[in-house]
């Protein structure tokens, strides 16, 4: 009797977790660190206000998450490199690391820019976050806990934002004349809800990440998911941040449009429709729609900002293709109408690391994060992420990048039916 087994050579990247299971203490420490950070990260911007701490002259609440995830990355690095990597994955990341070091040194030597590792951390930290979170999200023994903590944390964030808007909107945390944050009792209700993240765009985009996960977590009762989705949708609406508001509405609608929705879906949808009709008839709304959605405002001069980035890059060409432009040039650039460079993550990367750095970053992003074929939800999430980078400087928003990557890998594993285990036997033929 001859047995022929054909194994799938495309080994799932999470199988490298297996060697960590030999050390239960290390594995537990890694999981607990990620779970704790998932809950606490949303609170760190506010904690800096109540208890400002400095480490080597830097905000300790900015350093803690980075140090935590770098430690996790180092602990699971053997697992990462035991995983079969494509030449693009391995070569791309090594090239990105070497380019990062070379550019920092070159900018110091040529432009006289200070080597600020914390300022330029985002280019590498994104992939450190992704590598660590991926291995937690794909392990079924930790995935459920990670999803629960994420949903719980972002529901808390949304509820806090709603309570703040309706109960004490006049209490705001704003920078004083010296640039330090301070509590002020304002005469109005501010320009939008910021939650504990202190920036309305970050607040709204972080909550949207929770909505993506809710849409993928079918193990939860539909009624519970619908209630949490509605709370998050309402909180995002209060932020006044237009881009996340659009995605929040799409995701909320998607919960009801989904073909596998529960019997409770029509009831919940009817309640929403009736509530909307009631608001229209009575004229009462929980917030001023036009003011909050800001339909009457322009796009913030993003076309001018893109032109300004192009102008600065061309001024220092061809050096800008390889090492970017001096920080002073980027900070001092301004148009005749008073528009300065902002709201463009791709431009931010190009000015900091050159067009070569931008190309390497995008290559690594697609090589390390995207596994084809993607589900519809993952494809939408990728579109949301890439578009957000194009219209904001969100590449610098560490909390949002962290929560997006947690949500990305949770959605990815849920929608692909991905499970940790041994290589699957694809075919087994027996001949006698």
Secondary structure, 3 states (H helix, E strand, C coil): CEEEEEECCCCCHHHHHHHHHHCHHHHHHHHHHHHHHHHHHHHHHHHHHHCCCEECCEEHHHHHHHHHHHHHHHHHHHHHHHCCCCHHHHHHHHHHHHHHHHHHHHHHHHCCCCCCCCCCCHHHHHHHHHHHHHHHHCCHHHHHHHHHHHHHHHHHHHHHHHHHHHHCCCEEEEECCCCCEEEEECCCCCCCCCHHHCCHHHHHHHHHHHHHHHHHCCCCCHHHHHHHHHHHHHHHHHHCCHHHHHHHHHHHHHHHHCCCCCCHHHHHHHHHHHHHHHHHHHCCCCCCHHHHHCCCCCCCCHHHHHHHHHHHHHHCCCCHHHHCCCHHHHHHCECCCCCECCCCHHHHHHHHHHHHHHHHHHHHHHHHHCCCCCCHHHHHHHHHHHHHHHHCCHHHCHHHHHHHHHHHHHHHHHHCCCCCCCCCEEEEEEEC
